[in-house]
Amino acid sequence: MARHVCTFAVAHTDISAQPFSNAGRTVRILIPNNLYGQALYAKFSNYFSKRPVWIEHASVALADEAGNLIPESICTLTVGGDTSFAIVPERDVFSDRIPFAAAPGQTIAVSLYYPSSEKPTSGNFVGTFAVRSTRGDYTTTPEMPKAKLLSNLSKTVLTWDMTNAVTTLSAVVLEQDEQTPAPRIVATFGDSIMQQGAWVTPFTQALYEKYPGEVAVCNLGIGGNRLLHDSPSSVKGIYGIAGAERFSYDVLPLQGLTHVIFGLGTNDLGLPGKDGTPMEELLIPSEYEAAVKELGQKLRERGVKVYGALMLPRELNAVYTSMRERIRRYLNQWMEDSGVFDAILDFESAVADPSGTGMKKEFFLPDGLHPNKQGGLAIAQSIDLSLFE
């Protein structure tokens, strides 16, 4: 019997607060692939929208190192046999199955052409997967002229250009034959410290190099996400639904899921008192512990291993006070002692400044919270890859 496994997935959220539009443009999502496959499905989402989203053309292909499509590999994606299709609000839909030969070390490119003037409202600013075109349908054109509008935010709190969001696409699923050994599918479930890819990207690269054809990593981080509360209304829904709730549709349905890296809590501590977040939403340790235990139990029941990523140290300020720092340290210790996790990933020790409360200064961005590329590499190198054998 054929097996279905995720080689790529992102967690969608409401991105309507962003000013850009995909009108008359092509979005190309470039996916580093580490799995074998004989056929492919794409999962499209319009979950965070009140209006239909229209895709006039969609394609999947292999891409070269420059992100250009390899002509002989280009295939049209259809939904219900249609090359043009609408996705209704608050729904997900799978494309039709297409034969597609995939192998480790290749890049899979999904290209979507948006004809209408609607802004994308369901997607994610995860990592560096997406590229937006200048105006035109480039779904079957190997080289796509790129529009890049670097956000000022990218210079201070981000490690990538947030004007290039992954929109509509939420997963790529490969079909494998039964002779192919079952791979490990790893979900990183957290906030912007995962979403941005500072550590997830080098971790994924190292894992793929060590285990070609045997493992895939799906980055399910959402910037600003909290475990216990939804995004504050002041920033619309961009910080996502509470992790305790989105877990059931972002994580559990992943085809072939075997491992989860859990990394939520930083914003439960840091957001109350800023961005319009009420102070009464400040994390209560007992509530956090109960929610983490429930998630861990659901994964254990499914035979999925769960690893706890300790919360990173951060600089104190008017909102993030010494009291909140004490709670962070307490919860990190609780994670180690709780028995919820199959292993602990000690990100704290990888970057902590022994002489202060935050990270070593060479490891963080100007906001004092997010690791830069050097800090992300230090975190990635602290992870024992044998945990994913």
C-alpha positions, -999 to 999 in steps of 0.1 A, spaced: 0 0 0 11 35 -7 22 58 22 17 95 24 42 118 42 46 156 46 78 170 31 67 206 38 41 222 60 34 257 75 9 269 101 -15 294 86 -26 326 105 -44 358 96 -19 380 76 -45 406 65 -27 433 85 1 433 60 -1 459 32 11 440 2 -11 423 -25 -6 393 -48 -29 408 -74 -17 398 -109 14 382 -94 29 347 -90 41 334 -56 67 307 -59 74 285 -28 108 268 -29 110 237 -7 142 218 1 132 181 -2 148 152 16 123 124 8 116 100 -20 82 102 -37 64 88 -67 34 111 -66 24 144 -49 -5 163 -35 -6 200 -24 -28 212 4 -42 247 0 -57 267 29 -80 297 31 -86 291 68 -81 326 79 -103 345 55 -138 357 51 -136 357 13 -128 331 -14 -93 331 -28 -90 325 -65 -60 306 -80 -60 309 -118 -30 286 -124 -9 264 -101 21 243 -109 47 221 -92 82 214 -105 117 207 -96 139 238 -93 176 245 -97 199 262 -72 188 296 -85 151 288 -80 144 284 -117 120 257 -128 134 227 -146 112 227 -177 107 190 -182 95 186 -146 67 212 -147 33 198 -138 0 216 -136 -18 213 -102 -56 209 -104 -84 207 -79 -114 185 -89 -99 184 -124 -99 222 -128 -68 242 -136 -85 273 -121 -101 270 -87 -114 290 -58 -109 280 -21 -138 290 0 -133 308 33 -123 289 64 -116 258 45 -87 236 33 -85 216 1 -62 191 -15 -51 192 -51 -56 162 -73 -29 135 -71 -2 138 -98 27 114 -106 58 132 -95 93 117 -90 110 133 -60 144 125 -44 166 138 -16 186 169 -24 161 183 -48 141 215 -45 103 213 -51 88 245 -64 50 253 -61 39 283 -81 6 300 -76 -9 328 -99 -34 352 -82 -55 371 -108 -77 391 -85 -70 422 -64 -76 406 -30 -48 408 -5 -37 374 9 -52 368 43 -43 332 51 -6 323 52 26 326 71 58 347 70 78 316 78 115 314 69 127 321 33 106 298 13 85 322 -8 93 346 -36 69 371 -52 70 380 -89 65 412 -107 31 413 -124 24 382 -145 17 345 -146 50 327 -142 36 293 -131 52 276 -161 80 300 -168 114 287 -155 129 321 -145 106 344 -126 113 382 -123 112 389 -85 96 418 -66 114 424 -33 102 451 -9 124 448 21 105 456 53 122 479 79 112 454 105 135 429 88 165 450 99 157 448 137 137 418 147 137 395 118 162 374 99 143 375 66 122 397 44 86 395 56 71 409 24 75 374 9 49 353 27 38 318 20 2 323 10 -25 297 3 -2 267 3 -1 249 36 15 215 29 31 193 2 25 156 7 45 129 -11 32 94 -19 58 67 -14 56 30 -23 57 4 4 93 -6 -4 106 28 7 115 28 44 91 50 64 108 84 71 107 104 103 85 136 100 95 163 125 73 192 134 88 223 150 58 238 170 64 273 184 67 310 179 89 334 159 120 319 173 111 288 152 92 306 124 121 328 114 143 298 108 175 311 125 180 277 141 154 256 122 172 262 89 207 250 99 192 222 120 172 210 90 203 212 67 224 192 92 196 166 96 191 162 59 229 158 53 231 131 80 199 113 71 192 116 33 159 102 24 150 95 60 136 126 76 116 158 68 112 189 90 80 210 89 83 245 105 50 252 122 61 284 140 40 315 141 55 348 151 40 362 184 22 329 191 13 320 227 3 287 242 -26 299 262 -41 329 244 -50 340 209 -35 369 191 -44 403 207 -70 422 187 -46 452 183 -25 432 158 -55 414 142 -48 377 140 -12 378 129 1 361 161 -22 332 156 -47 312 176 -35 299 209 -11 270 205 -31 248 227 -60 251 202 -41 252 169 -22 221 179 -51 199 169 -51 211 132 -16 223 127 3 193 142 -18 162 147 -30 158 111 5 159 96 10 128 74 37 105 89 43 126 120 69 110 143 86 138 163 75 172 177 98 199 190 78 221 214 88 257 219 60 279 232 59 302 263 82 331 255 53 353 243 30 341 271 55 358 294 66 387 272 34 400 254 11 411 283 15 448 287 25 455 251 9 453 216 -25 459 233 -22 426 253 -40 427 286 -19 422 318 -44 397 330 -32 373 303 2 370 319 12 334 320 1 314 352 26 286 356 -1 260 367 -22 267 336 9 265 313 19 232 329 -15 217 325 -17 227 288 18 213 281 9 180 298 -22 177 277 -3 182 244 23 157 255 -3 131 263 -20 135 229 13 129 212 23 100 233 -11 83 226 -2 85 189 33 71 194 49 105 186 81 116 204 80 151 219 111 171 227 110 203 248 130 233 237 139 254 268 129 291 265 157 314 255 171 340 279 162 376 270 172 411 281 151 428 308 131 459 300 100 478 313 77 450 303 99 419 306 108 423 343 129 403 367 97 387 380 89 373 345 125 362 341 121 342 373 90 325 359 109 316 327 137 300 347 111 281 368 93 268 338 125 257 321 133 237 352 98 223 353 101 212 317 132 192 326 116 176 357 81 171 344 85 138 326 63 152 297 92 152 272 111 123 257 142 147 257 150 183 265 168 205 240 188 230 261 187 260 238 192 282 269 227 270 276 236 272 239 233 310 238 231 323 274 254 351 286 268 338 319 273 374 331 238 387 325 202 378 319 201 376 281 219 360 253 256 366 244 255 398 225 270 382 193 240 359 193 209 382 192 192 408 170 188 444 182 155 436 199 173 415 225 148 386 220 154 369 187 186 350 178 205 362 148 220 337 123 251 331 145 228 325 175 206 302 154 236 282 143 247 278 180 213 265 189 212 241 159 246 227 168 235 220 203 209 195 191 218 158 193 208 147 158 207 110 169 174 119 186 159 117 152 174 84 140 
